[in-house]
Amino acid sequence: MSDPLKDYAVEFPNITVQLVGKDGNALAILGRVKAALKGGGVADDQVEEFIRQATAGNYDHLLATCMKWVEVS
């Protein structure tokens, strides 16, 4: 059986963000991933697209979007 969370390719698999054991506040997560994207050399327009997508739904949507954009540990 396939993992439904891994049925897609991660946009930036070379960027890893640790979320486990960190502040679980939505804004803290958003900020951590945004900083990792910028630190990984991702273009500003792509970072803004990530933010737009990540903030378009609820908390679960935010987490799912993060996992689609970067490797999460």
Secondary structure as UniProt FT lines:
FT   HELIX           4..6
FT   STRAND          12..17
FT   TURN            20..21
FT   HELIX           26..39
FT   TURN            40..41
FT   HELIX           44..54
FT   HELIX           59..69
FT   STRAND          70..72
//
